[in-house]
């Protein structure tokens, strides 16, 4: 150990003698290691960390399945409340089954009215996920007493932004869709709702409410397929066993209610598969590979520089060898100098990675589900340490092996530095550098072409000068379709009369915001058989 420390001290003295050379080397390493650290921090947060739920590997999502709708939609069709109740009653493969449905909430009564992204869930939803509240309680009590269903939970972000993180909000009431709800709990800051459809759909509810079992609604409302279902596998039950059982349940439901379930089966997928799409996983791994190649390119450049430096030091190393230094001792000294250099570069790389992470999060990439978890964690620090050490070995081993073969007699007989130049080694390094650069350049060209192609895709409409407005109508005031249609007509008339408005219209949703399926009928055509009605997918 003492010999290694002596080598490090000697390396520091060399750096003081040639500060410009080593400054360039350190900056080159810092950029390469920093880029790898920044990208790995995203990989660590998205790919490597387990989901913030109890035993996340046992969590699954249960969907309906209809091959007639195509793979894009047909493999993952939300279920109806009618079928959800039957799943809960008949399925034995799960510890618990919970339903989720996103809703729009109009919050009034405190300051300006606002539209809030909300969620309606079965009372056991957080119990199934294995999530404990940061403050207060969850909806477990609603299962015991459905009359207390006018309860609400707040997301951590909404609690902080609207109530300043005050615990006194628990127990107070708030008005949602003109009805009073009591805030019973605050979700933890690391909680988030997993994405669905392999990461393509993300929802971030701010206010959560339980299903009100006393309000069953009309049969048409109960049969609408809009509920997403989470479940927890029983101990010892495999994914295939659960899938087989759910398909058997689906066959029974099809026999019981052909009009609703004709052509539909069931599908079961792990939550981690749903939460992280293959496209995001592939993109992150490609990006990590790209910055890894950048670091290899930097190491090849540094190896060439260090080889030149070592050649200039042949006389010094020959004298040390003549005084009794073994070949292993010279190799160790050279590697110690390179590891010292990479260690300093690694420290600077942490600062570069921190700035890179901040810049990445400022872009707010839509596919990144939990950006708040992207930071320089202990795992990222260990990764940086390992990469720095490996980089020092990679760019130091070739110069070390070369100088250790120094012929003492031939070097000492010469009046100046040795004229022996490692041309073959340098040529190999240059070839490697050019090869890596070409691969990176070709990859960058393909990525740019793909980006340009995506940006030039014709969406089928002209988004220029188009403004949108979202609103939801509380059922307490608009109980039927006629009342809703009357309100929409009034809004349409007033908006159309505004100065500068050329045209106005209504839609049940915006294009390319969510995968949805809507069945329809064609005037003048005979009614289709149940389960084979034409459907529009967007």
PECOR-V467844 format. One record per residue. N is the residue number from 1. RES is the residue in three letters. PHI is phi in whole degrees, -180 to 180 (* if undefined). D_LAST is the distance of its C-alpha to the last C-alpha in whole Angstrom. Layout:
n = [N:N]
res = [RES:RES]
phi = [PHI:PHI]
d_last = [D_LAST:D_LAST]
//
This chain:
n = [1:2:3:4:5:6:7:8:9:10:11:12:13:14:15:16:17:18:19:20:21:22:23:24:25:26:27:28:29:30:31:32:33:34:35:36:37:38:39:40:41:42:43:44:45:46:47:48:49:50:51:52:53:54:55:56:57:58:59:60:61:62:63:64:65:66:67:68:69:70:71:72:73:74:75:76:77:78:79:80:81:82:83:84:85:86:87:88:89:90:91:92:93:94:95:96:97:98:99:100:101:102:103:104:105:106:107:108:109:110:111:112:113:114:115:116:117:118:119:120:121:122:123:124:125:126:127:128:129:130:131:132:133:134:135:136:137:138:139:140:141:142:143:144:145:146:147:148:149:150:151:152:153:154:155:156:157:158:159:160:161:162:163:164:165:166:167:168:169:170:171:172:173:174:175:176:177:178:179:180:181:182:183:184:185:186:187:188:189:190:191:192:193:194:195:196:197:198:199:200:201:202:203:204:205:206:207:208:209:210:211:212:213:214:215:216:217:218:219:220:221:222:223:224:225:226:227:228:229:230:231:232:233:234:235:236:237:238:239:240:241:242:243:244:245:246:247:248:249:250:251:252:253:254:255:256:257:258:259:260:261:262:263:264:265:266:267:268:269:270:271:272:273:274:275:276:277:278:279:280:281:282:283:284:285:286:287:288:289:290:291:292:293:294:295:296:297:298:299:300:301:302:303:304:305:306:307:308:309:310:311:312:313:314:315:316:317:318:319:320:321:322:323:324:325:326:327:328:329:330:331:332:333:334:335:336:337:338:339:340:341:342:343:344:345:346:347:348:349:350:351:352:353:354:355:356:357:358:359:360:361:362:363:364:365:366:367:368:369:370:371:372:373:374:375:376:377:378:379:380:381:382:383:384:385:386:387:388:389:390:391:392:393:394:395:396:397:398:399:400:401:402:403:404:405:406:407:408:409:410:411:412:413:414:415:416:417:418:419:420:421:422:423:424:425:426:427:428:429:430:431:432:433:434:435:436:437:438:439:440:441:442:443:444:445:446:447:448:449:450:451:452:453:454:455:456:457:458:459:460:461:462:463:464:465:466:467:468:469:470:471:472:473:474:475:476:477:478:479:480:481:482:483:484:485:486:487:488:489:490:491:492:493:494:495:496:497:498:499:500:501:502:503:504:505:506:507:508:509:510:511:512:513:514:515:516:517:518:519:520:521:522:523:524:525:526:527:528:529:530:531:532:533:534:535:536:537:538]
res = [UNK:UNK:UNK:UNK:UNK:UNK:UNK:UNK:UNK:UNK:UNK:UNK:UNK:UNK:UNK:UNK:UNK:UNK:UNK:UNK:UNK:UNK:UNK:UNK:UNK:UNK:UNK:UNK:UNK:UNK:UNK:UNK:UNK:UNK:UNK:UNK:UNK:UNK:UNK:UNK:UNK:UNK:UNK:UNK:UNK:UNK:UNK:UNK:UNK:UNK:UNK:UNK:UNK:UNK:UNK:UNK:UNK:UNK:UNK:UNK:UNK:UNK:UNK:UNK:UNK:UNK:UNK:UNK:UNK:UNK:UNK:UNK:UNK:UNK:UNK:UNK:UNK:UNK:UNK:UNK:UNK:UNK:UNK:UNK:UNK:UNK:UNK:UNK:UNK:UNK:UNK:UNK:UNK:UNK:UNK:UNK:UNK:UNK:UNK:UNK:UNK:UNK:UNK:UNK:UNK:UNK:UNK:UNK:UNK:UNK:UNK:UNK:UNK:UNK:UNK:UNK:UNK:UNK:UNK:UNK:UNK:UNK:UNK:UNK:UNK:UNK:UNK:UNK:UNK:UNK:UNK:UNK:UNK:UNK:UNK:UNK:UNK:UNK:UNK:UNK:UNK:UNK:UNK:UNK:UNK:UNK:UNK:UNK:UNK:UNK:UNK:UNK:UNK:UNK:UNK:UNK:UNK:UNK:UNK:UNK:UNK:UNK:UNK:UNK:UNK:UNK:UNK:UNK:UNK:UNK:UNK:UNK:UNK:UNK:UNK:UNK:UNK:UNK:UNK:UNK:UNK:UNK:UNK:UNK:UNK:UNK:UNK:UNK:UNK:UNK:UNK:UNK:UNK:UNK:UNK:UNK:UNK:UNK:UNK:UNK:UNK:UNK:UNK:UNK:UNK:UNK:UNK:UNK:UNK:UNK:UNK:UNK:UNK:UNK:UNK:UNK:UNK:UNK:UNK:UNK:UNK:UNK:UNK:UNK:UNK:UNK:UNK:UNK:UNK:UNK:UNK:UNK:UNK:UNK:UNK:UNK:UNK:UNK:UNK:UNK:UNK:UNK:UNK:UNK:UNK:UNK:UNK:UNK:UNK:UNK:UNK:UNK:UNK:UNK:UNK:UNK:UNK:UNK:UNK:UNK:UNK:UNK:UNK:UNK:UNK:UNK:UNK:UNK:UNK:UNK:UNK:UNK:UNK:UNK:UNK:UNK:UNK:UNK:UNK:UNK:UNK:UNK:UNK:UNK:UNK:UNK:UNK:UNK:UNK:UNK:UNK:UNK:UNK:UNK:UNK:UNK:UNK:UNK:UNK:UNK:UNK:UNK:UNK:UNK:UNK:UNK:UNK:UNK:UNK:UNK:UNK:UNK:UNK:UNK:UNK:UNK:UNK:UNK:UNK:UNK:UNK:UNK:UNK:UNK:UNK:UNK:UNK:UNK:UNK:UNK:UNK:UNK:UNK:UNK:UNK:UNK:UNK:UNK:UNK:UNK:UNK:UNK:UNK:UNK:UNK:UNK:UNK:UNK:UNK:UNK:UNK:UNK:UNK:UNK:UNK:UNK:UNK:UNK:UNK:UNK:UNK:UNK:UNK:UNK:UNK:UNK:UNK:UNK:UNK:UNK:UNK:UNK:UNK:UNK:UNK:UNK:UNK:UNK:UNK:UNK:UNK:UNK:UNK:UNK:UNK:UNK:UNK:UNK:UNK:UNK:UNK:UNK:UNK:UNK:UNK:UNK:UNK:UNK:UNK:UNK:UNK:UNK:UNK:UNK:UNK:UNK:UNK:UNK:UNK:UNK:UNK:UNK:UNK:UNK:UNK:UNK:UNK:UNK:UNK:UNK:UNK:UNK:UNK:UNK:UNK:UNK:UNK:UNK:UNK:UNK:UNK:UNK:UNK:UNK:UNK:UNK:UNK:UNK:UNK:UNK:UNK:UNK:UNK:UNK:UNK:UNK:UNK:UNK:UNK:UNK:UNK:UNK:UNK:UNK:UNK:UNK:UNK:UNK:UNK:UNK:UNK:UNK:UNK:UNK:UNK:UNK:UNK:UNK:UNK:UNK:UNK:UNK:UNK:UNK:UNK:UNK:UNK:UNK:UNK:UNK:UNK:UNK:UNK:UNK:UNK:UNK:UNK:UNK:UNK:UNK:UNK:UNK:UNK:UNK:UNK:UNK:UNK:UNK:UNK:UNK:UNK:UNK:UNK:UNK:UNK:UNK:UNK:UNK:UNK:UNK:UNK:UNK:UNK:UNK:UNK:UNK:UNK:UNK:UNK:UNK:UNK:UNK:UNK:UNK:UNK:UNK:UNK:UNK:UNK:UNK:UNK:UNK:UNK:UNK:UNK:UNK:UNK:UNK]
phi = [*:-64:-65:-65:-65:-64:-64:-65:-64:-65:-62:-63:-65:-64:-66:-69:-76:-130:-64:-65:-58:-74:-64:-62:-63:-65:-64:-62:-67:-61:-66:-66:-70:-63:-62:-65:-66:-62:-69:-65:-63:-71:-60:-63:-72:-94:-99:-94:-76:-73:-64:-78:-131:-68:44:-63:-68:-90:-86:-135:-115:-111:-121:-88:-139:-145:-58:-66:-90:86:-66:-60:-113:-64:-77:-139:-109:-59:-103:-94:-65:-62:-70:-59:-61:-71:-60:-61:-77:-100:-73:-115:-83:-119:-67:-160:-127:-131:-110:-135:-147:-82:-138:-103:-120:-99:-97:-133:102:-125:75:-69:-62:-145:-95:-120:-72:-125:-143:-115:-130:-69:-57:-92:-58:-73:-68:-64:-71:79:-116:-102:-71:-74:-140:80:-136:-99:-97:-57:-66:-68:-63:-80:-139:-58:-66:-97:-74:-84:-120:-145:-121:-110:-70:-63:-65:-66:-61:-70:-78:-105:-129:62:71:-77:-70:-69:-67:-66:102:-86:-108:-140:-100:-123:51:65:-128:-85:-127:-98:-74:-111:-169:-123:-75:-67:-70:-93:-81:-152:-81:-58:-68:-125:53:55:84:-80:-122:-123:-130:-130:-66:-99:-129:-115:-132:-87:-61:-97:-64:-75:-109:-76:73:-77:-63:-63:-68:-71:-95:-70:-87:-142:-97:-100:-120:-110:-147:-119:-67:-68:-61:89:-94:-85:-63:-66:-63:-64:-65:-63:-66:-66:-68:-66:-62:-63:-64:-65:-67:-65:-69:-75:-140:-65:-60:-92:-117:-62:86:-103:-122:-139:-134:-132:-132:-62:-64:-67:-72:-68:-71:-120:-74:-62:-66:-66:-59:-64:-63:-67:-67:-64:-65:-65:-65:-64:-70:-64:-68:-62:-66:-62:-64:-64:-65:-64:-61:-68:-60:-65:-64:-67:-65:-62:-64:-68:-62:-68:-101:-60:-64:-59:-69:-65:-62:-62:-67:-66:-82:117:-69:-79:-62:-61:-66:-67:-62:-64:-65:-64:-66:-62:-63:-69:-66:-60:-62:-70:-65:-64:-63:-65:-64:-65:-63:-62:-65:-64:-64:-60:-67:-65:-65:-60:-66:-63:-67:-66:-74:52:-62:-67:-78:-85:-73:-125:-63:-66:-91:-87:-159:-80:-88:-61:-62:-68:-63:-64:-62:-63:-62:-65:-65:-63:-64:-64:-63:-62:-68:-62:-85:-102:-70:-67:-60:-65:-66:-67:-70:-69:-91:-57:-84:-60:-62:-66:-72:-71:-73:-81:-78:-121:-69:-63:-91:-77:-114:-80:-64:-65:-64:-63:-62:-63:-65:-64:-61:-62:-62:-63:-61:-62:-63:-64:-60:-64:-65:-63:-62:-64:-63:-64:-65:-65:-63:-64:-63:-62:-64:-65:-67:-96:-67:-80:-75:94:-152:-106:-80:-63:64:-106:-110:-126:-140:-107:-155:-131:-108:-65:-59:-66:-105:-129:-84:-136:-67:-64:-66:-65:-64:-63:-63:-63:-64:-65:-63:-63:-64:-72:-67:-64:-84:-69:-62:88:-89:-85:-157:-142:-157:-116:-148:-80:179:-93:-63:59:-104:-163:-79:-137:-123:-132:-84:-150:-118:-109:-60:86:-104:-64:-62:-77:-68:-55:91:-120:-65:-63:-134:-107:-113:-140]
d_last = [66:69:69:65:65:68:66:63:66:67:64:63:67:65:62:65:67:64:61:59:59:57:55:53:53:52:49:48:48:46:43:42:43:41:38:38:39:36:33:35:34:31:31:33:31:28:29:32:33:32:29:31:32:34:34:31:31:31:28:25:22:22:18:18:17:16:17:15:12:12:13:10:9:13:15:14:13:15:18:19:22:24:24:24:28:29:27:30:33:32:31:34:33:32:34:32:28:26:23:21:19:18:19:20:24:26:29:32:36:37:37:34:31:28:24:24:21:22:22:23:25:27:31:31:28:30:33:31:30:33:33:36:36:38:39:40:38:35:34:36:38:36:36:40:39:36:38:37:34:34:34:32:31:31:29:32:30:30:34:35:33:34:37:39:39:41:42:43:40:40:41:40:38:35:33:29:28:32:33:35:34:37:36:37:36:34:32:34:33:32:29:25:23:22:18:16:14:17:17:13:13:16:17:21:22:25:27:27:28:29:27:30:31:33:30:28:27:26:25:22:21:22:20:17:15:15:18:18:21:24:27:30:32:36:38:39:36:34:30:30:32:30:27:30:31:27:26:30:29:25:28:30:27:26:30:30:27:26:24:21:22:22:20:20:22:22:21:23:22:25:24:25:22:19:21:21:19:21:20:21:24:25:25:27:29:29:30:33:34:34:36:39:39:40:43:44:45:46:49:50:51:53:54:56:57:58:60:62:63:64:66:68:69:70:74:73:71:74:77:75:75:79:79:78:74:72:70:67:68:68:64:64:65:62:59:60:60:57:55:57:55:52:52:53:50:48:49:48:45:44:44:42:39:39:39:36:34:34:33:30:29:30:27:25:22:19:19:23:22:26:28:31:32:32:36:39:40:43:41:40:44:45:42:44:47:47:45:48:51:49:49:52:53:51:53:56:57:58:60:62:62:64:66:67:69:71:74:77:80:78:76:79:82:80:80:77:73:73:72:70:66:63:62:60:58:57:56:54:52:52:50:48:47:46:44:42:42:40:38:36:37:35:32:32:31:29:27:27:26:23:22:23:21:18:19:20:16:15:12:12:14:17:17:20:22:19:20:18:19:18:20:20:23:25:26:30:30:27:27:26:23:26:27:23:23:26:26:23:25:27:25:24:27:29:26:27:30:30:32:30:27:26:23:21:18:16:13:11:9:9:7:7:9:7:5:5:7:9:12:13:17:18:21:24:23:25:23:21:23:21:19:18:16:13:10:7:4:0]
//
